[in-house]
Every structure is written in structure tokens, then in C-alpha cells.
Amino acid sequence: MQALLAIGYQVIPVNPRAAGEQILGQYCYLSLAAIGHAVDMVDIFRSSEAAFGITEEALEIGAKVVWMQLEIRNRAAAKLAEYAGLKVVMNRCPKLELQKPYCANLQR
């Protein structure tokens, strides 16, 4: 999160246990639906098992991308998102991907 904020991305934390608190200066929400405005990408930091339910929430809010962090893979969630037209990334870290030369133009 800190790396994405540092290069200009807006990051909105969602964590039911920290809802209403600040994380790195960003208001933390109870759920994706509670955000109340468009979200481009949902970055999943939960277990592989939790990814399906989070993907369903991502579809409900109109997200464009479902990104599952390192070690997180859920084929059913990926298929659900892909069938709905979302892009899916599994087992990758945005911070590490943005450090690759071919991603240099993605910094805001």
C-alpha cells in the first residue's frame, strides 16, 4: 500500500477489524460496498479461500480488476471475474510488478 501511495495511486484500505481507522493516512472501510464510489482494482490480501467472496463484492461494485497478492490463487474466483469481463491477476504483488522495466509508464 505504501509503495502505491508513494507513486501517486489512490489506495483505499478495506478491513472490517480496522474500519473507521486510518491506515497510512487513508480512511479504512468496513467493506467494498461501503466505499461509495468507483474502484478500479480490488487487491486481495486475504486467504485464497476468501478470494471468491471478495471477487463477488468486486463485481457488485463494478471493479475492473481483481488482483490476488503473492501466494493467493483461486481459480473459481478468477473464472467468475473473467466471465464478468474483469481482468484477473493471481500470485503477484503490484509493488514488485511496478518495479519491472516494462511497467515504468504505469507510475502516476
Secondary structure, 3 states (H helix, E strand, C coil): CHHHHHCCCCCCCECCCCCCCEECCEECECCCHHHCCCCCEEEECCCCCCHHHHHHHHHHCCCCEEEECCCCCCHHHHHHHHHCCCEEECCCCHHHHHCCHHHHHHCC
